[in-house]
């Protein structure tokens, strides 16, 4: 059920290995900061935010990532390149880890990427993302290549076909425009539209991995946060239970990366994903007879003696 016949691509981002056969490398968690509703954001217009609290969130995320072996990074959200420059400057003064940008408008994304590359941040920048809705994908790709951008996310979706097959066909069109070997790292986002469709996105991830071998993942946070009625029905306790459950399930089913939602929730999300990784590793072992090759896997961090028994 888990092992894929296609040879899987594994990319390096910072100290993290992303991709591969299920159960081998933990999924990369991509959290958000400075999104709409982020309580640390005081004024976009004036570029004001709670810097101490933002730094606290980053330190907490890094500590949990190091403790568990679950790679985790932040993708910062902004409406303009000038706004994003403020956040990039803050991040690079606070952390030496990789980071992502999360911007809907293609022009602003490119301007931000150019700013980052002029600062020599090509090895740390995750460009999120090249989307089916962008007006000039070939032109965008050419500029990114010229700048020296190395790590990108491709969004796989087909507006005419919301099924897993539609996401695969959408990615095929995207890859024709992007080209093979253009970027050092290519991660695929299989586009979650709502909570039940997260299963379609996970299935699409499996299909993409089987056909192309690229690391895939989902924005499982979209599924839970878009179901606003759930908070009304079950209150904060019920909604709080939904969030890690959604991320944990997605982590189990063919996800090499997860857009996991606001960074403030990372203390709940990382333990949930750790649980999935532990169970997925032993499920893969049952199927293949092999334990994770990644020495930083949670299985070795928390259940080393048990892993030795299996070996």
C-alpha positions in Angstrom: 0.0 0.0 0.0 2.8 2.5 0.9 5.8 1.6 -1.2 6.0 3.3 -4.5 7.5 1.7 -7.6 8.8 4.9 -9.0 12.2 6.1 -7.8 11.5 9.0 -5.5 13.4 12.4 -5.6 14.8 13.6 -2.3 15.7 17.3 -2.1 17.9 19.1 0.5 16.7 22.4 2.0 19.0 23.5 4.8 19.7 20.5 6.9 16.4 18.8 5.9 15.8 16.0 3.4 12.4 16.3 1.8 10.7 13.5 -0.2 11.4 9.8 -0.7 9.5 6.7 0.0 6.7 7.0 2.7 8.0 6.6 6.2 11.6 7.5 5.4 11.8 11.3 5.9 9.4 13.2 8.1 7.3 15.8 6.2 8.4 19.4 6.1 5.9 21.6 8.1 5.4 25.1 6.6 3.8 27.4 9.1 2.5 30.9 8.4 3.3 34.2 10.0 1.9 37.7 9.3 -1.3 36.2 7.8 -4.6 38.0 8.1 -5.8 37.7 11.7 -2.3 37.1 13.1 -2.3 38.7 16.5 1.3 39.8 16.4 0.5 41.9 13.3 -0.3 45.5 14.5 -0.3 47.4 11.2 0.5 46.2 7.7 0.6 49.8 6.4 3.0 51.0 9.1 5.0 47.6 9.0 4.4 47.2 12.7 4.3 43.9 14.5 5.3 42.4 17.9 8.9 41.5 17.2 9.5 39.9 20.6 6.5 37.6 20.2 7.4 36.7 16.6 10.9 35.8 17.7 9.5 33.7 20.5 7.3 31.8 18.0 10.3 31.1 15.8 12.5 29.9 18.7 9.7 27.6 20.0 9.2 26.1 16.5 12.9 25.5 16.1 13.2 23.9 19.5 10.4 21.5 18.8 11.8 20.7 15.4 15.2 19.9 16.8 13.6 17.8 19.6 11.4 15.7 17.4 13.2 15.6 14.0 10.2 17.1 12.3 11.5 19.8 9.9 9.5 23.0 10.3 9.9 26.4 8.7 7.8 29.6 8.4 6.4 31.1 5.2 5.7 34.8 5.8 2.6 36.4 4.3 2.5 39.9 2.8 0.5 41.9 0.3 3.4 43.7 -1.3 7.1 43.3 -1.9 7.9 46.4 0.3 6.0 44.8 3.2 7.7 41.5 2.7 11.1 43.1 2.8 10.4 44.1 6.4 9.6 40.6 7.4 12.6 39.1 5.5 14.9 41.5 7.2 13.4 40.6 10.6 13.7 36.9 9.9 17.3 36.9 8.7 18.3 38.9 11.7 16.6 36.4 14.0 17.2 33.0 12.4 19.7 31.2 10.1 17.2 28.6 8.9 15.3 28.4 5.6 12.1 30.5 5.1 9.3 30.8 2.6 7.4 33.7 1.1 3.6 33.3 0.7 2.3 35.8 -1.8 -0.7 35.6 -4.1 0.3 38.3 -6.7 3.0 37.1 -9.1 4.6 40.6 -9.5 5.1 41.0 -5.8 6.4 37.5 -5.5 9.0 38.1 -8.1 10.1 41.4 -6.6 10.5 39.8 -3.2 12.5 36.9 -4.7 14.8 39.4 -6.4 15.3 41.2 -3.1 16.2 38.0 -1.3 18.6 36.9 -4.1 20.4 40.3 -3.9 20.9 39.5 -0.2 22.4 36.1 -1.1 19.6 34.1 0.4 19.1 31.7 -2.5 20.0 28.6 -0.4 17.4 29.5 2.2 14.5 30.9 0.2 11.5 28.7 -0.6 9.5 30.4 -3.4 5.8 29.8 -2.7 4.5 29.3 -5.3 4.2 29.0 -9.1 0.4 28.6 -9.5 -2.0 27.7 -12.4 -3.5 31.2 -12.0 -0.3 33.1 -12.8 -0.6 35.0 -16.0 2.9 34.4 -17.4 4.4 31.1 -16.0 7.3 30.9 -18.6 8.3 34.5 -18.0 8.1 34.0 -14.3 10.3 30.8 -14.5 12.8 32.6 -16.7 13.2 35.4 -14.2 13.5 33.1 -11.3 16.2 31.1 -13.1 18.0 34.3 -13.9 17.9 35.4 -10.3 19.3 32.1 -9.1 16.2 30.9 -7.1 16.8 27.3 -6.2 13.8 26.0 -4.3 10.2 26.4 -5.5 6.7 25.1 -4.8 4.4 24.2 -7.8 0.7 24.3 -7.2 -1.2 21.4 -8.9 -4.8 22.1 -9.7 -7.2 21.8 -12.6 -10.2 24.1 -12.4 -12.2 21.8 -14.8 -11.5 18.6 -12.8 -11.4 18.7 -9.0 -10.5 15.0 -8.7 -7.1 13.6 -7.9 -6.6 12.9 -11.6 -7.3 16.5 -12.3 -4.5 17.6 -10.0 -2.1 15.3 -11.9 -3.2 16.7 -15.3 -2.8 20.2 -13.9 0.7 19.4 -12.8 1.6 18.0 -16.2 0.7 21.2 -17.8 2.7 23.1 -15.2 5.8 21.0 -15.7 5.7 21.5 -19.4 6.0 25.2 -18.8 8.5 25.0 -16.0 10.8 22.4 -17.6 12.8 19.5 -16.1 15.8 20.4 -14.0 15.1 24.1 -14.0 15.2 24.3 -10.2 17.3 22.5 -7.6 14.2 21.7 -5.5 10.7 21.2 -6.7 7.9 20.6 -4.2 4.3 20.0 -5.3 1.3 21.4 -3.4 -1.8 19.4 -4.4 -4.3 22.1 -3.4 -6.8 21.5 -0.7 -10.2 23.2 -1.2 -12.0 22.0 1.9 -11.8 19.4 4.6 -13.2 16.3 2.8 -11.2 17.2 -0.4 -8.0 16.8 1.6 -8.3 13.1 0.9 -8.3 13.9 -2.8 -5.2 16.0 -2.4 -3.5 13.2 -0.5 -4.4 10.7 -3.2 -3.2 13.2 -5.8 0.1 13.3 -3.9 0.4 9.5 -4.2 -0.4 9.7 -7.9 2.1 12.5 -8.5 4.8 10.6 -6.6 4.1 7.4 -8.6 4.3 9.2 -11.9 7.0 11.9 -11.4 8.7 11.1 -8.0 8.4 14.7 -6.8 7.9 15.4 -3.1 4.2 16.3 -2.6 2.1 17.7 0.1 -1.1 19.5 1.1 -2.3 22.6 2.8 -4.3 20.6 5.3 -4.8 23.8 7.4 -7.0 25.1 4.6 -9.4 22.2 5.1 -9.9 22.9 8.8 -9.8 26.7 8.9 -12.3 27.0 6.0 -14.9 25.0 7.9 -16.1 27.9 10.0 -19.3 26.1 11.1 -17.2 23.6 13.1 -16.1 26.3 15.5 -19.7 27.4 15.9 -20.9 23.8 16.6 -18.1 22.6 18.8 -16.5 25.7 20.2 -12.7 26.2 20.7 -12.1 22.8 22.2 -13.6 20.9 19.3 -11.9 23.2 16.8 -8.6 22.8 18.6 -8.9 19.0 18.3 -9.6 19.2 14.6 -6.5 21.0 13.7 -3.8 18.5 14.7 -6.1 15.6 13.6 -6.2 17.0 10.1 -2.4 17.6 10.0 -1.7 14.2 11.4 -3.8 12.3 9.0 -2.4 14.1 6.0 1.1 13.4 7.3 0.4 9.7 7.2 -0.9 9.6 3.6 1.9 10.3 1.1 2.7 13.9 2.3 6.3 15.1 2.1 5.3 18.6 3.1 2.4 20.2 5.0 1.2 23.8 5.0 0.3 23.5 8.6 -1.3 26.9 9.5 -0.4 29.7 11.9 2.9 29.3 13.7 1.2 29.9 17.0 -0.3 26.4 16.8 2.9 24.6 16.1 3.2 23.2 19.7 0.0 21.3 18.9 0.9 20.3 15.4 4.4 19.0 15.8 3.4 16.3 18.4 0.5 15.2 16.2 2.8 14.9 13.1 5.4 13.1 15.2 2.8 10.6 16.2 1.9 10.0 12.6 5.6 9.7 11.6 6.2 7.0 14.3 3.2 4.9 13.2 4.0 5.4 9.5 7.6 4.3 10.0 6.5 1.0 11.5 3.8 0.5 8.9 6.4 0.9 6.2 8.7 -1.5 8.1 5.9 -4.1 8.1 5.5 -3.7 4.3 9.1 -3.4 3.3 11.2 -4.8 6.1 13.2 -1.5 6.2 13.4 1.2 8.8 13.9 4.9 8.0 17.3 5.8 6.5 17.0 9.3 8.0 19.0 9.1 11.3 17.1 12.1 12.6 13.8 10.4 12.3 11.5 10.6 15.4 11.6 6.8 15.7 15.3 6.9 16.6 14.9 10.0 18.8 12.2 8.5 21.0 12.1 4.7 20.5 15.7 3.9 19.7 15.8 0.6 21.6 12.6 -0.5 19.9 14.1 0.3 16.5 17.2 -1.7 17.4 15.0 -4.7 18.2 13.4 -4.4 14.8 16.7 -4.2 13.1 
